[in-house]
Structure formats: C-alpha cells, structure tokens
Amino acid sequence: MATAQSEYLAGERGWRPNLLFAAVTFGVLSGYLAGLMMMLVGRTWILTPSGKPVPCDFLAYWASGLMALSGHAASAYDPNAQHAAQILAAGPMPGYFYWNYPPLFFFVAVVLASAPYLAAFLGWVIATGAAYAVTIGAIARRWEAVLAACASPVILLTAFGGQNGFLSAALLGGALLVLREQPIISGILLGLMTYKPQFGILVPVALICGGHWRALLWAAVTASLAIGLSTLAFGIGAYVSFFHFLPVVSHASLTLGGEGWNKMQSIYAIARVLGAGDGLAWFAQALTMIACAAAMIWLWRGNVAYELKAAGLVLASMLSTPYLHVYDFPVLIVALALLYRHRPFDRVDWFAVAAINVLLLEFVAQLAPIGPGILMLAGALILRRMRWKAVCSPANTLRDTFRRNLPKAEADPLRL
C-alpha cells in the first residue's frame, strides 16, 4: 500500500505545476494587457486619433445613458435617434449599435454616461472584469483560477468592445455559488440578471425542480422592484418603446441577419448558415430549448452533485437562446469553474479545457457559429463525471481513500 500511495503522490506532484501554471497564465494576461495598451496609445481602441470614440458596442451604452440623463430614455430605442446620438459622439458612421436592453439597465448606462467616454469605458471593463475574475476564483476555490479566468480569450473578446459578458458571468456565477447557503442573496443576483432576460429562460425550471423556492421568490421580488424603480426613474414610455423595439431588432438581427449569422453563436445561427429559412431555424432552436429544459428537469431532480447541476444550467441557458454572441462566453468559464469545484481537473479535463480555449480564439475571426459545439464539449465533461461516478471501480475507491487521508496541500493539487 505504501508503494501504491507513493506512486499516486508522485503522479499527482507531476501533474500540479503550481508556479509554472501561475507564471504562464500571468504571462498570457500580461500579453493581453500590453496589446490593449498599445492599441489604446495608438488610438485604435476606445478613442480614435481625433479623440472621438471608436465605434463599438459600448458606444450604445454611453449614448443611451446620455439620452436617459436628458430625460429622453425612450428615444434610445428609436433607431434614428440612437444613430444620431452615436454620430454626435463618434462622428459619421454607416450603421449604428443597438440598445436592446430593458430599461432597468439604464441605471448602469446613466452612471457610465456621467463620466468622460475614456474613463467610463475603462472603468466599466475593469470593474466588471474584476467581478468576473473574483467570482471564478471563489467558485473554483483557488487563487490561481483568477489568473486562469483572465488568461482565457474571452477577456479580449469582451473587453475590446466594452461589452457586458463579465457582468453576466459575475451575476450568474455568484448566484449559483451561494444558492444553497444564502438563497436570498442568490435570488437578488438572479433578479438583477433580468437585464439580460434571454439567459433566464431555464433558471425558474432549475430552481423549482431543485426546491429552491426562497431564491425563486427573491428573484421575482428583485426583478419586480427593478422594473418598478426603472419605470419611476425613466418613465413608462421607456418600457413601451422597449417592447415595441424587440420584434424590430429580432427581425433585423435574426431574420435578416443584419449582424451576420456567422457572428452569432446559437443553434439558430448554425441553421441559417447551413441554408435553412427563418422558420426552420426557429424550429431547430425551439427543439434545442425543449431538450435543454428536459435535461434540466432530469438533472436538477436527480441525485447529482450540485456543482454538476449548476454547470449544466449555465450551459443549457446559453444553448437555449438564439441571441448569443462571442462576448457572452465569460459565462462559459463559470461552468468550467463549477466543474473544477466538483473535482480538480484530470488530464482528460485539461485537454478538453485547452481545446475549448483554442476554439474560442476562432471567435476573433468570426468565421462560423461554432459556439454550440464548444458548449456541447463542455457538457460532455459533465456527462463524463456522471458516468465516472456510476462506474467507479475499486481502484478509484482506493485512490479516493488516499486523497481523503492526504494533507490538504496534497489532496487538492493545482490542476486548474
């Protein structure tokens, strides 16, 4: 037995290059930051050489915040008014960036618009990026996970356009992290997540099947309060304009492919790229949503580790929406962190995680909607762990006995 244990420990030590891993991930992150700083100094990111904003998604946040500050929040949903506001800020441009968020997100937009554009952009990216990284570290229970989260290509994909993927990951990840111990806080975070309602389709299904009624109640209360307060602050007309604008932007972005179906990362987008019409693509997306809902009912009602249930909910929520972009994929890192929390990665897990991050690099070129394939690869890791538990052999049981008897530093080696 001593020989077997020493062989196991040697294998574990060979597979936990703590300092090397931290150095590599820190080097990648430093490279990201250096590249962004070079672009900022060279006036190809955030600001142009003339000092005006570089046209990007964040411009819609800032311009919409200015409209809300001036008492014209409802105008942010008017394409002509939105285009005019963005031209006023950034100069002439052929198109414009949609503001298709519920009026409750105006609370964020007005804070951003209260600062100069450069300060608002950097403050937004740094604050939400820090919240995302800390959330991943807290879920994985390793400080090195903070570096790992920041070394993923999703950092560049989200930071470059000043998008909200970091915020989505922090809210959803934080809610799932504290769901069992602090359901009220979890419910509040889920209620705030309604700023991006397409990610919440399956959350009530999971909460009901898991019996998390307090979290569900507080999510509903928080969402209701947010709607009420935003109505008082920005007027009922903002919600009227929002609901009037939704089918318009859906028709332009999905049916007509105004953004390019290759830029979206949903089953709907795959169907359109393959030549399917709008109706058939929606049918494929609906089938995917039904399958994901059935999977969540089975998973959350079953005798499965909570971390696997939570990771499955994250992936199913992403697969269920037709409106999924590359900047939403920090949410995927939440699922990977939950898998690590369930059990430190082994070689197969590491290979899959490395493949996922390599595939995420394709998002830079935006050649094809490969996002669903990436999500399914992560989902396969969940199924593998469930199967591993079901077919656990005596050898595995002996290995787990060794793990439980080891000191903490040895029993929980760095594998992330």
N, C-alpha and C positions, 0 to 999 in steps of 0.2 A: 504493500500500500504506500509506503514511503517513496518507493521508486515512481509509482504512478503519479503521486502528488507532485513530486519534483519535476516530472516531465510536463505535467499540466502547468505548473508555475512557470517553467521555462518558456513554454509556448505562449503563455499569457504575457510574460515580460517582453517576448519578441514581437508581440502584436500591440504594444502600447507605447509608441514613441511620443511621450507627452511633450517634451520640449521641442522635438522636431516638428510635430504637428502644429504646435503653437507658433513656431517660427515661420512655417510655410504659410499658414493662414494669415498671419500678421503681414507677411511679405506680399501676399495677394491683395489684402486690404490696402496696404500702403501704395501698391501699384494703382489700384482704383482711385485713391485719393489724389495721387500725383497726376494721373491722367485728367481727372476732373479739374484740378487746379490749373493745369496747363491750358485746358480749354477755356477756363474762366479768364485767365490772364490774357489769352489770345483772342478773347471776345468771340468765341464760338459756342459758349454755353452761358445761359442766363441772360447776358447782355451782348448786344452787337457792338461793333466799333463805334457806332454813333451814340451809344449809351442807352438805346431803346431795348425793350425785352426781345429776346429771341423767341419767335412764335413756338409755343409748346402748350401742353395741356394745362400747366399751372397758370397760364395767362387767363384762362377762363375763370379760374378761382378768383384771381385778383380783380379782374374786370367785373365779375358778378358781385364781389364784395363792395366795390365802389358804387355799383347801382343800388345795392341794399342800403348803404350808408346815406345815399342821396334820397332815400325814400321811394325808390322805384325797383324794388326787388322782383316784382312780377315781370319786368322788362327783360330780366336775364334769360327768360325762356322764349323771348321773341328773337328769331334768327337775325332779323335786320338790326335790331337794337344791340344784340350781342356782337355782331360783326362790326358795327360802328364803334362800340366801346373798345374792342380789341384793336381796331385800326388807330383809334385815338391814342392808345397806349403804345403800340408797337410799330405803327406806320402801315402803309399799304401792304396787303397780302391777299392772295386769291381766294382763300377759304377762311373758315373760322373754326374755333373749337367749341364743341357743345358744352352747355351747362345743363346736365340732365340729372342732377341730384335733387332729392326732396328739399323743401325749404328749411328743414331743421339744420341742414349743412351750411346755411347762411351764417350761423353763429361762428363757424370756423372762418368762412370767407371774409366776414367783416373784420375779424381780428387780423387776418393777413393783409387786407386792403388798408388797414390803419398804419402800416409800415411802408417804407420805400420798397420798390419791387425787389431789389437785390437782397435786402435784409429779410423780407418776407419769404422769399424763395429759400434762402439758406436756412433761416430759422425753421421753416416747415420741414425741410428734408432732415436736418439734424435732430430736431425734436422727435419726429415720428420714427426716424431711423433708430434713434437711441431706445425708444419704447419697444420697437420690434426686437432689437438685439437683446435687451434685458429680458423680455418675455421668453425668447428662445432659450436663454441661459437658465431662467427659472424653471422652465419646463424640463429641460434636459438635466438639470441639477449639476452642471459642470460649467465653470467659468470659461473653459476653452470653447464651449458651444457658442458663446458670444462672438468669438473670432470666426468660428465656422459659419455662423449665420451671415456675418459681414463679408466673408470670402466667396459666398455664392454669387453667381452672375446676376441674381435678382436685385442686388444692391445697385448695380449700374442701370439695369432696365427700369427701375422705379425712380431712382434719384435723378436721372438725366432729364426726365420730363416733369419732375416735381409732382409725381402722382401720389395716390393715396394707399398704395398696397401695403406700406409699412403700418399705417393706422389700422387697416383691416386685420392684418396679422396680429397686431398687439391686442385689439379688442376681442377677436375670436379666440386667440390663444390664451389670453388672460381669463376669459370667461370659462373655458374648458379646464383650465388649470385649477380654479377654485370652486368648480361647480359642486363638488360633494361636500367640501368643508365650509364654504361660505356662499350658499346659494343666493343670498340677497345681492352680494357684490357681483356674482356671476350674472344674475338677471339684469342688473343695471348695465353691465357691459354689453350684454346681448341686446338690450333695448337701444343703446347707443349705436349698435351695429346696423340699425334700421336705416342709417344714412345710405347704406348700400343694400337695399332690400332683396336684390336677386341672390344674395348669399344666404338669406334666412329662410328659404323655402322649406328645407328639411329639418331645421332646428326644432320647431314645435313637435314634429314627429318623434325625434330622438328624445326630447325631454319628457313627452307623455309616456313613451314606451319604457323609459328608464325610471319613471316615477318621480321626476324632479319638478314637482308642482310649484314649490316656492320660487324656484328660479324662473319658471314659466310665468308665474304671476307677476314677479317684479320686472320681467322683461316687458310684459304688456303694460304695466304701470309706467315704466320709464318711457316707452315709446309714446304712450298717450300724453304724458307730460311734455315730452319734447315737441310733439305735434301742437299741443295747446299753446306752449310758450312761443313757438315759432310763428304760430298764427297771430298771436297778440303782437309780436315784435315786427313782423313783416307783412301782415295783412292776409285776409282770406283770399285775396286775389292772387297771391303767390301760389297757393295750392291749386286754385282754379287753373292758372296758367301751366303749372307743372303737369297736372293730369291731362290737360289739352295737348301739351307738347310731347308726352310719352309716345303716343302712336306715330307722331310725326318723325321723331328721332329713330324709332324702331323701324319704320318703313325705309328711312334713308340709310341707316346703318346696316340693317339685316337684309331686307327685301331687295333694295337696290345695290347693296354692297358698297356704299359710299366710302367707307374707310378701307375697303379691300378685304375680301373674305380671308385672304392669307394672313391678315393681321390679327384676326380673331382666333381664339384657341378653344373652340367648342365643337361638339358633335354637329351642330347646325352648320358651322363654317366648313367642316370636312365634307358634309353632304353637298354644299354649294360648290366647293372647289371641284368635286368629282362630277359636277354637271347636273345635280338634282335641282328641281324647281323649289320655289319657296314653300309650297305645301308639303312636299315630300321631306324637305329638310326639317320643317317643324314637326312632322310626324316622327322622324328619327330622334329629334330632341325630346319629344314627349315620351317616347318609349324609354329613352335613357333616364328621364326623370322618374318614371314609374319604377324602373328597375332599381334605381338608387333608393327610392322610398321603401321598396320591398326589402332591399338589403339592410336598410337602417332599422326597420321593424324587427327583422330577424336578428341583427347584431345586438341591438340595444335591449332586446327582451331575452337574449341568451346568456349563458354562463361564460362570459368572455371578459377578459381583463379590461378594466375601464380605459386604459390608455389606447387599446386597440379600437374600442368603441369610438373614442374621441377622434382618433386619427381617421377612422372610416368616415365619420361625419364631415370632417374637413374636406376629404377628397370627394365625397358624394355631393357636398354643397357646391364644389367647383364644377363638377361634371354636369350638374343639373341645370345650370344656367346657360342660355345661348350667348349671353353677352359677357364673354370672358376674354381679358386682354393679358398681354405679357406682364404688365405692371401689377397684376393681381397675384402673381406667383410667389411673393413672400409668404402668402397664406400656406402654400405647399410646404414651406420649411417648418411650419407649425406641426404638420402631420409627421414629418421626419423626426422632429424633436420628441414628439409623443412616443414614437416607436423606440427611440433611444431610452426614454424614461422607462418604458416597459422592460427593455432588456438591452444592455450595451450591444453595439453592432458586432457581428462576426464578419468573416471575410466575404460571405455572400452579400450581406447587407452593405458592406463598404463598397463592393463592386457596383451594386445597384445605385447607391447614392452618388458614386462618382459618375456613373453613366447618366443619371438624371441631371447633374450639373453640367456635364458636357453637352447634353441635348438642349439645356436651357440657353447655351451660347448661340444656338440656331435662331433664337428669338431676335438677335441683333439684326440678322439678315431678313427676317420675316418672310421666308420663302414659302412656308406651308404651315397650316394649323396642326402642329404636332403635339399641342398641349394635352389633348385627351390621352394620347399614348403615354406621355410622361406620367400623368395621373394614374393610369392603369398600372404602370410599372411600380409606382409606389404602393398601389393597392395590392399588388402581388406579394409585397413584403408582409402585409397584414395577413393574407391567407396563408403564407408560408409559416408564420408564427403560430397561427391557429392549428395548422396541421402538425407542426413540431410538437405542440403540447399534446395533441391527440395520440401521437405515435412515439411519445417519449420512451426511450429504451432504458434498461437497467444501467447501461454505461452513462447515459445522460443523467440519470438519477444520482449515480456516484459522483459525477462531475459537479452537480449542484450541491451535493453534500460537502465537497471540498470548498466550493465557493462560500457557503454559509459559515464554514469554520475558519476561513482566512481572515486576517486583519482587513479592515475597511479599505486601506490603500491598495491591497492586493485583490480583494473581492470585487472591486468596482474599477477595473483598469480603464484608462482613457482609450476609448475606441471611437470617439466622435472627433 
